[in-house]
Amino acid sequence: MTNDQKTAFLGTPGFVQDPGRFGNADLLKAVGANSGNLLFQYAATRLIGGTLEHVGFSGKGYGDATVFRGLDFFVFPAANHLKADGEWDLLTKFLKSIRVPLIILGLGAQADRGADPKATAASIRENQSVMDFVQMLKDKAQLITVRGPFTEAVCHELGLSAVLRLGCQSQFLNADRDLGAATATRLSELANSDAPARLARLALTASAPNELHGWRAELEEKLFGWTAESDGIYLQQSCEEWFFDGAEGHLADLSSSNLAYAHRHIAPHMERKAFAEKLKATFRIYFDARRWIDDLAPVDLAIGTRIHGNMAALAASRPGVLVVHDARVTELAEEMHVPRVDGQSVIDATDHRQVLKSVEFDGAAFDATRRRKAGMLADAFSKLGVPPSDHLRHLAA
């Protein structure tokens, strides 16, 4: 095992390369319609030493011979690929063609909160495309890390027994080995501050407007109001293209019907003109994980339903509080011990300080778990002959 070994990754290095060549539709395509993918792709690149290459829509082509010349390992930073409605024929065909050891990082199973692993696996078995993907993993993957106990149980039901339960690699972005302790202190200070609530600058890790129904719509309206009052940041990850077009600093281009749709779903009780002004001032969607993390450094708190938006805050050494709502984010929150709160506590609160007093978080458990998992991953890499990066070794020390 040497640091001159070469590893290729499927996906971005954490940012869209040469983004100026793309229109909005292709920018969204480059991140798989979800900019949260940039966070765990960026994290993956920080875990392995040696020479790194990137294959994908904004990187080198899938058939680029220079990528595969002298290649030692191929890494796929996965998402929720174990889901009943997945369609992975092209992905499976490409990964089958790889002739070097295949590593899968962060595989997840998608289901509603409280779902049964057996029932989830049974629904996946009905989809031949996903089962072909699973068979490819059985045949080729040398290492599969999964997001938590739910995904682990689904994997076992599907015959993928040799998996490493790790959480998401985005937990390793911050090099501070005492990040949990520092985060617990900041949360306590915010919760018990005598300063006016409006002084806390919030970043809302927002749901897409089309996802806002029932209690999630009520939750989002409250959080958007607090974000607007604090001159905070409204962070989108996977919004529809029309919303991206309109909210990227030129709301005049947003049709009256689309503005009405966004207004109705995000903040129906806010006056329309005020909503449009606040949305224009606060909206962000990132195509570079490094800038995303940097822009969160000045905020006091990130909160919302998007796991990677909150992991970006933790990467910036700012508290990120996840509002849990489905099996995917619940298992990640529990596996990594990240700060979390239930949605009703937010809906019932009069200000963010009340919310923070309801947050579940054990900073010591977060730190101990993160160090242990960094060690597990470094050991797994070493056994395969993959050079762990200095960053990973530092966290595992």
C-alpha positions as CSV (number, residue, x, y, z in Angstrom):
1,M,0.0,0.0,0.0
2,T,1.6,3.3,-1.2
3,N,0.4,6.8,-1.6
4,D,1.1,6.7,-5.3
5,Q,-1.9,4.4,-5.8
6,K,-4.7,5.6,-8.1
7,T,-8.4,5.7,-7.1
8,A,-11.3,6.8,-9.3
9,F,-14.6,8.0,-8.0
10,L,-18.0,7.9,-9.7
11,G,-19.4,11.5,-9.3
12,T,-18.0,14.9,-8.5
13,P,-15.0,15.8,-6.3
14,G,-17.5,17.8,-4.3
15,F,-18.1,20.5,-6.9
16,V,-19.2,20.8,-10.5
17,Q,-16.1,21.2,-12.6
18,D,-16.2,24.2,-14.9
19,P,-19.8,25.1,-14.0
20,G,-20.0,28.0,-16.5
21,R,-20.4,25.6,-19.4
22,F,-23.7,24.4,-18.0
23,G,-27.2,25.9,-17.9
24,N,-29.4,25.4,-14.9
25,A,-30.9,22.1,-16.1
26,D,-27.5,20.6,-16.7
27,L,-26.1,21.9,-13.4
28,L,-28.9,20.0,-11.6
29,K,-28.1,17.0,-13.7
30,A,-24.5,17.2,-12.8
31,V,-25.4,16.8,-9.1
32,G,-28.0,14.1,-9.6
33,A,-30.8,16.6,-9.1
34,N,-29.7,16.9,-5.4
35,S,-26.8,19.1,-4.4
36,G,-26.6,17.2,-1.1
37,N,-24.7,14.6,-3.1
38,L,-21.8,17.0,-3.3
39,L,-21.3,16.7,0.5
40,F,-20.8,13.0,0.7
41,Q,-18.8,13.0,-2.6
42,Y,-16.5,15.6,-1.2
43,A,-16.2,13.7,2.0
44,A,-15.3,10.5,0.1
45,T,-12.4,12.3,-1.6
46,R,-10.9,13.3,1.7
47,L,-10.7,9.8,3.1
48,I,-8.3,8.2,0.6
49,G,-4.7,9.1,-0.2
50,G,-2.9,8.9,-3.5
51,T,-4.0,10.0,-7.0
52,L,-7.7,10.7,-7.4
53,E,-9.8,10.8,-10.6
54,H,-13.5,11.6,-11.1
55,V,-15.8,10.1,-13.6
56,G,-19.2,11.6,-14.4
57,F,-21.3,14.2,-16.1
58,S,-19.0,17.1,-15.1
59,G,-15.8,15.1,-14.9
60,K,-14.0,12.7,-17.2
61,G,-16.1,10.5,-19.5
62,Y,-17.2,7.1,-18.5
63,G,-15.1,5.6,-21.3
64,D,-12.0,7.8,-20.8
65,A,-9.1,5.5,-21.1
66,T,-6.8,7.8,-19.0
67,V,-9.0,7.2,-16.0
68,F,-8.6,3.4,-16.1
69,R,-4.9,3.4,-17.0
70,G,-3.0,2.3,-13.9
71,L,-6.1,2.3,-11.8
72,D,-6.0,0.5,-8.5
73,F,-9.5,1.1,-7.0
74,F,-12.9,2.4,-8.0
75,V,-15.2,4.1,-5.4
76,F,-18.9,4.7,-5.7
77,P,-20.2,7.1,-3.1
78,A,-23.7,5.8,-3.1
79,A,-27.1,7.3,-2.0
80,N,-30.4,5.7,-1.3
81,H,-30.1,3.1,-4.0
82,L,-32.0,0.4,-2.2
83,K,-35.5,1.6,-2.9
84,A,-38.5,0.0,-4.5
85,D,-38.8,2.5,-7.4
86,G,-35.1,2.6,-8.4
87,E,-34.0,2.3,-12.0
88,W,-30.3,1.4,-12.1
89,D,-29.7,-0.5,-15.3
90,L,-27.1,1.9,-16.7
91,L,-25.4,2.3,-13.4
92,T,-25.2,-1.5,-12.9
93,K,-23.9,-2.0,-16.4
94,F,-21.1,0.6,-15.8
95,L,-20.1,-0.8,-12.4
96,K,-20.0,-4.3,-13.8
97,S,-17.4,-3.2,-16.4
98,I,-15.0,-2.0,-13.7
99,R,-11.9,-4.3,-13.6
100,V,-10.4,-3.2,-10.3
101,P,-11.6,-3.6,-6.7
102,L,-15.0,-1.8,-6.2
103,I,-15.8,0.1,-3.0
104,I,-19.3,1.3,-2.1
105,L,-19.5,4.1,0.5
106,G,-22.7,5.2,2.2
107,L,-25.3,2.9,0.7
108,G,-28.8,3.6,2.0
109,A,-32.3,2.1,1.9
110,Q,-35.3,4.4,1.3
111,A,-38.5,3.9,3.3
112,D,-41.0,5.7,5.4
113,R,-40.2,6.3,9.1
114,G,-40.9,3.2,11.1
115,A,-40.8,0.9,8.1
116,D,-40.1,-2.8,8.5
117,P,-36.8,-4.0,6.9
118,K,-38.4,-7.3,5.8
119,A,-41.3,-5.5,4.0
120,T,-38.9,-3.0,2.5
121,A,-36.7,-5.8,1.1
122,A,-39.8,-7.6,-0.2
123,S,-40.8,-4.5,-2.1
124,I,-37.3,-4.1,-3.5
125,R,-37.4,-7.8,-4.7
126,E,-40.3,-6.8,-7.0
127,N,-38.0,-4.5,-9.0
128,Q,-35.6,-6.4,-11.3
129,S,-33.5,-3.3,-12.0
130,V,-32.7,-2.9,-8.3
131,M,-32.1,-6.6,-7.8
132,D,-29.6,-6.6,-10.7
133,F,-27.8,-3.8,-8.9
134,V,-27.8,-5.9,-5.6
135,Q,-26.5,-8.9,-7.5
136,M,-23.7,-6.8,-9.0
137,L,-22.8,-5.7,-5.4
138,K,-22.6,-9.3,-4.3
139,D,-20.4,-10.2,-7.2
140,K,-18.0,-7.3,-7.3
141,A,-17.9,-5.1,-4.2
142,Q,-14.9,-5.5,-1.9
143,L,-16.3,-3.2,0.7
144,I,-19.8,-1.8,1.3
145,T,-20.4,0.8,4.0
146,V,-24.1,1.4,4.9
147,R,-25.9,4.3,6.6
148,G,-27.3,2.6,9.6
149,P,-29.2,-0.4,11.2
150,F,-32.2,-0.1,8.9
151,T,-30.1,-0.3,5.8
152,E,-28.0,-3.1,7.3
153,A,-31.1,-5.1,8.0
154,V,-32.4,-4.6,4.5
155,C,-29.1,-5.6,3.1
156,H,-29.1,-8.8,5.1
157,E,-32.6,-9.6,3.9
158,L,-31.4,-9.1,0.3
159,G,-28.3,-11.4,0.9
160,L,-25.7,-8.6,1.3
161,S,-24.3,-9.8,4.6
162,A,-20.7,-8.3,4.5
163,V,-21.5,-4.7,5.1
164,L,-19.9,-2.1,7.4
165,R,-22.3,0.1,9.4
166,L,-20.8,3.5,9.3
167,G,-23.4,6.3,8.8
168,C,-22.5,8.8,6.1
169,Q,-19.0,9.8,5.3
170,S,-20.0,13.5,5.5
171,Q,-19.5,13.1,9.3
172,F,-15.8,13.0,8.7
173,L,-15.5,16.4,6.9
174,N,-14.6,18.4,10.0
175,A,-11.1,17.7,11.2
176,D,-11.9,18.7,14.8
177,R,-11.8,15.5,16.9
178,D,-13.8,17.3,19.6
179,L,-16.5,18.6,17.3
180,G,-19.3,17.1,19.3
181,A,-18.2,18.7,22.6
182,A,-17.9,22.1,20.9
183,T,-21.3,21.7,19.2
184,A,-23.0,20.8,22.5
185,T,-21.5,24.0,24.1
186,R,-22.8,26.2,21.2
187,L,-26.3,24.7,21.4
188,S,-26.4,25.3,25.1
189,E,-25.3,28.9,24.7
190,L,-28.0,29.5,22.0
191,A,-30.7,27.8,24.0
192,N,-29.9,29.8,27.2
193,S,-29.0,33.2,25.7
194,D,-30.7,36.3,27.1
195,A,-30.1,38.1,23.7
196,P,-33.2,38.7,21.5
197,A,-34.1,35.7,19.5
198,R,-33.7,37.6,16.2
199,L,-30.0,37.9,16.8
200,A,-29.5,34.2,16.0
201,R,-28.8,33.9,12.3
202,L,-30.5,30.8,10.9
203,A,-29.8,28.6,7.9
204,L,-32.9,26.6,6.9
205,T,-32.0,23.3,5.3
206,A,-35.2,23.4,3.3
207,S,-37.5,20.8,1.8
208,A,-38.5,21.3,-1.9
209,P,-41.9,23.1,-2.2
210,N,-43.5,20.1,-3.8
211,E,-42.7,18.0,-0.7
212,L,-44.5,20.3,1.7
213,H,-47.7,18.8,2.9
214,G,-49.3,18.4,6.3
215,W,-47.1,19.0,9.3
216,R,-44.0,19.5,7.0
217,A,-45.7,22.5,5.5
218,E,-46.5,23.9,8.9
219,L,-42.9,23.3,10.0
220,E,-41.4,24.9,6.9
221,E,-43.5,28.0,7.2
222,K,-42.3,28.6,10.8
223,L,-38.7,28.0,9.9
224,F,-38.8,30.2,6.8
225,G,-40.3,33.0,9.0
226,W,-37.5,32.7,11.5
227,T,-34.9,32.6,8.7
228,A,-36.3,35.7,7.0
229,E,-36.4,37.6,10.3
230,S,-32.7,36.8,11.0
231,D,-31.4,37.6,7.5
232,G,-30.4,34.0,7.3
233,I,-30.0,31.5,4.5
234,Y,-32.7,29.5,2.8
235,L,-30.8,26.4,1.5
236,Q,-32.3,24.3,-1.3
237,Q,-30.8,21.0,-2.4
238,S,-33.3,19.3,-4.8
239,C,-35.9,21.9,-5.9
240,E,-37.6,21.7,-9.2
241,E,-35.9,23.4,-12.1
242,W,-38.5,26.2,-12.4
243,F,-37.9,27.1,-8.7
244,F,-34.1,27.1,-9.2
245,D,-34.5,29.4,-12.2
246,G,-36.6,31.9,-10.4
247,A,-34.9,32.0,-7.0
248,E,-31.3,32.2,-8.2
249,G,-31.3,36.0,-7.8
250,H,-33.8,37.0,-10.4
251,L,-37.3,36.4,-9.1
252,A,-38.6,38.7,-11.9
253,D,-38.2,35.7,-14.1
254,L,-40.5,33.6,-12.0
255,S,-44.0,33.4,-13.4
256,S,-46.9,34.6,-11.3
257,S,-48.2,31.1,-11.1
258,N,-44.9,29.6,-10.0
259,L,-44.4,32.4,-7.4
260,A,-48.0,31.7,-6.2
261,Y,-47.1,28.0,-5.9
262,A,-44.0,28.7,-3.9
263,H,-45.7,31.2,-1.7
264,R,-48.6,28.8,-1.0
265,H,-46.3,26.0,0.0
266,I,-43.6,27.8,1.9
267,A,-45.1,30.8,3.6
268,P,-48.8,31.2,2.8
269,H,-49.5,33.6,5.6
270,M,-46.7,36.0,4.6
271,E,-47.7,38.9,2.4
272,R,-46.8,38.0,-1.2
273,K,-44.4,40.9,-1.9
274,A,-42.6,40.4,1.4
275,F,-42.3,36.7,0.6
276,A,-40.8,37.4,-2.8
277,E,-38.3,39.8,-1.4
278,K,-37.2,37.5,1.4
279,L,-36.9,34.5,-0.9
280,K,-34.7,36.5,-3.3
281,A,-32.5,37.7,-0.5
282,T,-32.1,34.4,1.3
283,F,-32.2,31.7,-1.4
284,R,-29.0,29.5,-2.0
285,I,-28.3,26.4,-3.9
286,Y,-24.7,25.3,-4.1
287,F,-22.7,23.5,-6.8
288,D,-19.5,23.5,-4.7
289,A,-19.4,21.8,-1.3
290,R,-16.4,23.9,-0.2
291,R,-18.3,27.2,-0.8
292,W,-21.4,25.8,0.9
293,I,-19.4,25.0,4.0
294,D,-17.6,28.3,4.0
295,D,-20.9,30.2,3.7
296,L,-22.3,28.5,6.7
297,A,-19.5,29.6,8.9
298,P,-21.1,32.9,9.9
299,V,-24.5,31.5,10.8
300,D,-25.5,30.6,14.4
301,L,-27.6,27.6,13.6
302,A,-28.7,25.4,10.7
303,I,-32.0,23.5,11.1
304,G,-34.3,21.6,8.8
305,T,-35.2,18.3,7.3
306,R,-32.2,17.8,5.0
307,I,-29.5,15.7,6.4
308,H,-26.7,16.9,4.2
309,G,-27.5,20.6,4.8
310,N,-27.1,20.0,8.5
311,M,-23.9,18.0,7.9
312,A,-22.5,20.9,6.0
313,A,-23.1,23.1,9.0
314,L,-21.3,20.6,11.2
315,A,-18.4,20.6,8.7
316,A,-18.3,24.4,9.2
317,S,-18.2,24.0,13.0
318,R,-21.7,25.3,13.3
319,P,-24.6,23.5,15.0
320,G,-26.8,21.6,12.5
321,V,-30.1,20.3,13.9
322,L,-32.0,17.7,11.9
323,V,-35.8,17.5,12.0
324,V,-36.3,13.8,11.6
325,H,-39.1,12.7,9.3
326,D,-38.4,9.3,7.5
327,A,-36.4,6.1,7.9
328,R,-33.5,7.4,5.9
329,V,-32.7,10.5,8.0
330,T,-33.8,8.8,11.2
331,E,-31.2,6.0,10.9
332,L,-28.5,8.5,9.9
333,A,-29.3,10.7,12.9
334,E,-29.2,7.8,15.3
335,E,-26.2,6.1,13.8
336,M,-24.0,9.2,13.8
337,H,-25.5,10.8,17.0
338,V,-26.1,14.1,15.2
339,P,-28.3,16.8,16.9
340,R,-32.0,16.1,16.1
341,V,-35.5,17.2,17.1
342,D,-39.0,16.1,16.2
343,G,-41.1,18.4,14.0
344,Q,-43.9,19.0,16.5
345,S,-41.4,20.6,18.9
346,V,-40.5,23.1,16.3
347,I,-44.1,23.8,15.3
348,D,-45.1,24.4,19.0
349,A,-42.1,26.6,19.8
350,T,-42.3,30.4,20.0
351,D,-38.6,30.9,19.1
352,H,-35.5,28.9,18.3
353,R,-34.4,28.8,21.9
354,Q,-37.4,26.7,22.8
355,V,-36.6,24.3,20.0
356,L,-33.0,24.0,21.1
357,K,-34.1,23.0,24.6
358,S,-35.9,20.0,22.9
359,V,-32.8,18.9,20.9
360,E,-31.5,15.4,21.5
361,F,-27.7,15.5,21.3
362,D,-24.9,13.9,23.3
363,G,-21.6,15.6,22.2
364,A,-19.4,12.9,23.9
365,A,-21.3,10.1,22.1
366,F,-20.9,11.9,18.8
367,D,-17.2,12.3,19.3
368,A,-16.6,8.8,20.5
369,T,-18.7,7.3,17.7
370,R,-17.0,9.4,15.0
371,R,-13.5,8.5,16.1
372,R,-14.4,4.8,16.3
373,K,-16.0,4.8,12.9
374,A,-13.0,6.6,11.4
375,G,-10.9,3.9,12.8
376,M,-13.1,1.2,11.4
377,L,-13.0,2.7,8.0
378,A,-9.2,3.2,8.1
379,D,-8.8,-0.4,9.1
380,A,-11.1,-1.6,6.3
381,F,-9.2,0.5,3.8
382,S,-5.8,-0.8,5.0
383,K,-7.0,-4.5,4.7
384,L,-7.9,-3.8,1.1
385,G,-4.6,-2.0,0.3
386,V,-6.4,1.4,0.0
387,P,-4.2,4.2,1.5
388,P,-6.2,6.0,4.2
389,S,-5.7,9.8,3.9
390,D,-3.9,11.8,6.6
391,H,-7.3,13.4,7.4
392,L,-8.9,10.0,8.1
393,R,-5.9,8.9,10.1
394,H,-6.1,12.1,12.2
395,L,-9.7,11.5,13.1
396,A,-9.1,7.8,13.9
397,A,-6.0,8.5,16.0
